[in-house]
C-alpha cells in the first residue's frame, strides 16, 4: 500500500525542486550534503523523467510558460505542487515492487491526474530518513501548459484551460488519494 502527501510550493526557484530530487540532502536542515571537496553529492538509485518538459530544463521551461501567461510573478503565489507517493517498505518483498515499477506507476499517475502540466517524476529507492521505502516524487508547475478535458476532481471550467492554475482543493486531494489506493489494489 502507499500514501500520498502534498506540499504547495511558493518558491520561484524551480531549480531547487530538481536539485532536491537529484542531490543528497540533510532532511533536518534541508540543505544539500557535500563531499570532501565541497561538491554536492548525487543521489544514488534514482529514476527521473519529465512530462511536457525536459527534466533537466524544468526550471527554464516553467519560467518561460509563466512569462507567456504573466502568472506566478508574485512571491505569495503557489508555483509548484509537490506530491509524494510513498510505498510501504514491505512492498519490495511482499509485492515485488521495484524502482522501475514505481517510476512507471508514477508516470501513469501524473498522466491520469495532472494532464496538461509540466511535471518531474522521480523515484528514490533509498527510503526517507533510512526507512528503506521506495517513493515517487511528483513536482508539477502550477500553470497548465495545455487544455484538458474536465476531470472528476475539477470544480470549475477554468480548471481545464491552458494558462490556468492547478488547484489542490479538498475534493481534489480526496480524489488523488483514492486514485493512489485504487492503483495499489490494482497492482
Wavefront OBJ file of the C-alpha trace (Angstrom):
o trace
v 0.000 0.000 0.000
v 1.023 3.604 -0.444
v 0.202 7.009 0.960
v 0.043 10.350 -0.811
v 1.316 13.636 0.592
v 1.008 17.109 -0.917
v 3.044 20.294 -0.429
v 2.300 23.547 -2.228
v 5.435 25.487 -3.111
v 5.718 29.255 -3.350
v 9.417 29.384 -4.204
v 10.197 30.956 -7.563
v 13.342 28.806 -7.733
v 12.097 25.906 -9.856
v 15.652 24.586 -9.991
v 15.538 23.910 -6.242
v 12.973 21.150 -6.807
v 15.223 19.484 -9.366
v 18.231 19.861 -7.062
v 16.344 18.216 -4.199
v 15.412 15.285 -6.422
v 18.928 14.777 -7.811
v 21.205 15.517 -4.836
v 21.506 14.118 -1.295
v 20.052 16.438 1.360
v 20.155 16.645 5.117
v 16.473 16.007 5.837
v 16.548 18.037 9.065
v 18.424 21.106 7.810
v 17.020 20.856 4.245
v 20.473 21.585 2.828
v 22.469 19.611 0.246
v 25.157 17.270 1.534
v 28.720 17.995 0.410
v 31.576 15.635 -0.362
v 35.164 16.155 0.854
v 35.762 18.633 -1.992
v 32.692 20.723 -1.201
v 30.649 19.420 -4.149
v 27.026 18.374 -3.894
v 26.568 14.607 -3.628
v 24.416 12.978 -6.310
v 21.708 10.652 -5.038
v 22.175 7.008 -5.868
v 19.423 4.837 -7.282
v 17.049 7.418 -8.710
v 14.933 7.445 -11.839
v 13.971 10.836 -13.298
v 11.598 11.666 -16.148
v 9.791 14.748 -17.360
v 6.302 15.101 -18.750
v 5.680 18.052 -21.086
v 9.252 19.167 -20.355
v 12.851 18.020 -20.429
v 13.673 17.114 -16.824
v 16.996 18.977 -16.775
v 15.278 22.084 -18.193
v 12.232 22.001 -15.887
v 13.108 25.322 -14.273
v 13.674 27.164 -17.559
v 10.571 25.734 -19.238
v 8.352 26.576 -16.246
v 9.660 30.138 -16.146
v 9.033 30.525 -19.886
v 5.423 29.342 -19.525
v 4.882 31.662 -16.566
v 6.209 34.608 -18.579
v 3.997 33.704 -21.530
v 0.848 33.909 -19.371
v 2.105 36.564 -16.908
v 1.417 34.205 -13.991
v 3.397 33.120 -10.920
v 5.035 36.534 -10.761
v 4.220 37.348 -7.113
v 6.056 35.870 -4.135
v 2.853 34.645 -2.450
v 1.535 32.611 -5.402
v 1.703 28.828 -5.418
v 4.175 27.997 -8.160
v 4.562 24.240 -7.782
v 2.724 21.313 -6.293
v 4.858 18.503 -4.897
v 3.084 15.177 -4.467
v 4.802 12.227 -2.842
v 3.649 8.639 -3.281
v 5.314 6.680 -0.516
v 5.147 2.889 -0.668
v 5.325 0.594 2.339
v 8.871 -0.846 2.745
v 7.294 -4.329 2.778
v 6.036 -3.790 -0.801
v 9.514 -4.669 -2.103
v 9.408 -8.176 -0.652
v 5.692 -8.889 -0.469
v 4.638 -7.367 -3.810
v 7.886 -7.361 -5.797
v 7.923 -3.566 -6.076
v 10.987 -2.257 -7.898
v 12.128 1.283 -8.575
v 11.343 0.815 -12.249
v 7.782 -0.305 -11.498
v 7.282 2.577 -9.038
v 8.508 5.037 -11.699
v 6.087 3.578 -14.255
v 3.257 3.879 -11.719
v 4.247 7.495 -11.040
v 4.308 8.330 -14.750
v 0.871 6.781 -15.241
v -0.431 8.622 -12.173
v 0.745 12.003 -13.500
v -0.666 11.427 -16.974
v -4.030 10.460 -15.469
v -4.332 13.066 -12.714
v -2.239 16.044 -13.868
v -2.622 16.165 -17.645
v -1.516 19.349 -19.319
v 1.121 20.174 -16.709
v 4.885 20.252 -16.863
v 5.969 17.607 -14.383
v 9.004 15.926 -12.910
v 8.568 12.301 -11.843
v 11.444 10.995 -9.737
v 11.659 7.690 -7.902
v 14.002 7.355 -4.942
v 14.791 3.813 -3.902
v 16.785 4.722 -0.777
v 13.857 5.444 1.502
v 13.211 8.562 3.527
v 15.309 9.005 6.671
v 16.653 5.475 6.315
v 13.220 3.808 6.134
v 14.095 1.840 3.010
v 10.805 2.583 1.290
v 10.555 3.280 -2.405
v 8.840 6.600 -3.041
v 7.919 8.700 -6.060
v 8.210 12.488 -6.109
v 5.913 14.343 -8.494
v 6.547 18.055 -8.965
v 4.222 19.971 -11.258
v 4.257 23.561 -12.408
v 1.016 25.042 -11.066
v 0.338 26.531 -14.502
v -1.255 24.279 -17.117
v 0.583 24.100 -20.464
v -2.339 22.600 -22.442
v -6.112 22.419 -22.280
v -7.520 19.167 -20.916
v -10.937 17.570 -20.532
v -12.945 18.194 -17.372
v -11.836 15.644 -14.747
v -13.810 14.304 -11.759
v -11.964 16.411 -9.167
v -12.266 19.697 -11.053
v -14.761 22.226 -9.754
v -14.877 24.923 -12.426
v -14.333 25.275 -16.189
v -11.115 27.286 -15.670
v -9.538 24.139 -14.152
v -9.278 22.708 -17.675
v -7.814 25.675 -19.548
v -4.316 26.246 -20.833
v -2.641 29.035 -18.881
v -4.776 28.453 -15.772
v -3.520 27.102 -12.474
v -3.898 23.734 -10.762
v -5.806 23.953 -7.500
v -5.388 21.270 -4.879
v -8.778 21.583 -3.221
v -10.081 19.191 -0.570
v -12.134 17.481 -3.286
v -9.072 17.110 -5.498
v -6.887 15.755 -2.686
v -9.545 13.179 -1.724
v -9.677 12.115 -5.376
v -5.879 11.894 -5.671
v -5.633 9.782 -2.501
v -8.412 7.478 -3.694
v -6.577 7.082 -7.011
v -3.426 6.013 -5.139
v -5.392 3.410 -3.172
v -7.089 2.130 -6.322
v -3.718 1.902 -8.042
v -2.291 -0.086 -5.116
v -5.208 -2.527 -5.140
v -4.819 -2.965 -8.898
v -1.102 -3.641 -8.599
l 1 2 3 4 5 6 7 8 9 10 11 12 13 14 15 16 17 18 19 20 21 22 23 24 25 26 27 28 29 30 31 32 33 34 35 36 37 38 39 40 41 42 43 44 45 46 47 48 49 50 51 52 53 54 55 56 57 58 59 60 61 62 63 64 65 66 67 68 69 70 71 72 73 74 75 76 77 78 79 80 81 82 83 84 85 86 87 88 89 90 91 92 93 94 95 96 97 98 99 100 101 102 103 104 105 106 107 108 109 110 111 112 113 114 115 116 117 118 119 120 121 122 123 124 125 126 127 128 129 130 131 132 133 134 135 136 137 138 139 140 141 142 143 144 145 146 147 148 149 150 151 152 153 154 155 156 157 158 159 160 161 162 163 164 165 166 167 168 169 170 171 172 173 174 175 176 177 178 179 180 181 182 183 184 185 186 187
